[in-house]
Amino acid sequence: MTAHSPDLDAPRTRVRFNPFSAEFRNDPYPLYRQLRATEPVHRTLGMWVLTRHAEVRAVLHDRSFSAGLIPNLVSRQAERLGHCSVAQIERLGRKSLVFTDNPDHARLRGLVNRVFTARSVASLRPLVTRIAGDLMERAWRAGGLDVIADLAAPLPVAVLCEWLNLPEDMRGQVGPWTHDIRFLLEPGMMQAGDFERVCAVVEEFAAAIDAVLPERRARPGPDLISQLLAARTAGGDALTDEEVVFVCIMCFVAGNETTKSLIGNGTLALLRHPEQAALLRRGPESVQAAVTEALRYDPPLQLTKRLATRDIQLAGARISAGEQVLVCLGAANRDPAVFAGPDEFHLTRTDTGHLGFGHGMHGCLGGLLAELQAQVAFEYLFVRSADLRARSREVEWQDHSFIVRGPKSLPVDVWRAR
């Protein structure tokens, strides 16, 4: 397949962008298509909304667009709601890879990259396979499962708990802690009570991990915490204990919901395209292609924000320093200027360049781990299982986040392959 130019003959009607609506949650792609064709750099809700691949990629690549917007929004929202004791969550935001700019980001990334290598992630395949296998054994015995609640949600939490080798008494708390802390990624949705809860959870989560550090420093092992403590640059620089704690917390916050939705979105796409699922079953070597296409076709992270730090002209629009920019990754991944037949789901697709993991220096650090977990999940669901049938044609989409897209539940019938 080869990409072609977008249809520029679409009627130039004003499009209302509302990412909070039920219509957008159920299917954002018609609205993305309208915006790409009529107003690809769209001014609304006090920000610029970008929907074409070229502009989205350009902003993600341009380091003058700051990723430090969220910590500032957390502070402003806390002040607006009259809740000012947010020092711990502000520090988490300002010292996390997700929200830092250079030079702080380059330093943190350089150290953490020494641990999150392709080799270290590949070594986790037996672990991921074992955990997914245990979950699927239950499903096969029961004759079905909810792909979200019974596989996609517990898998990434269990994998990270094992990789960090967290104490057993912590593991049951990590999922709820992570769900609460992820509200920091969308501070505009937080109310006063949310700040109270998230502050308490961050302090509790941070204290629990911090308590593990002395033992790992004294008796290091192959776990992620030991590796982060041991990471050194050529000049001898290392992560502080607080930075290690925050990296561990953000592994869960940034990697749990997105991996869950990647597995859910990909499974749903394969169920809705049975010819592609059959292709996967006939050639299990296509599992990586299925993951890559799922990331393009319906990426879990749909939207992310940046802050312009200088005046810039972008596709005929003037974006001023201090203005917010919302980049629509889901829209960029359906841009017909880059992807042929962008609304079609094809495992044999040859055009590349999806932005499902972002791009540039803030490209997803845990992308390889998310891909690995989705690969193993698809292998169990579509290769090791004899059949997979959705119990309903209707899908209810999660509504606790407007930047992440994924099914709330996905009940299916399933049997083990003989």
Buried (B, 14 or more C-beta within 10 A) or exposed (E): EEBEEBEEEEEEEEBEBEBEEEEBBEEBBEBBBBBBBBBBBBEBEEBBBBBBBBBBBBBBEBBBBBBBBBBBBBBEBBEEBEBEEBEBBBBBBBBBBBBBBEEBBEBBBEBBEBBBEEEBBEEBEEBBBBBBEEBBEEBBEEEBBBBBBBBBBBBBBBBBBBBBBBEEEBBEBBBEBBBBBBBBBBBEBBEEEBBEBBBEBBBEBBEBBBEBBEEBBEEEEEBBBBBBBBBEEEEEEBBEBEBBBBBBBBBBBBBBBBBBBBBBBBBBBBBEBEEBBEBBBEEBEBBBBBBBBBBBBBBBBBBBBBBBBEEBEBEEBEBEEEBBBBBBBBBBBBBBBBBBBBEBBBBEBEBEBBBBBBBBBBEBBBBBBBBBBBBBBBBBBBBBBEEBEBEEEEBEBBEEBBBBBBBBBBBBBBBBEE
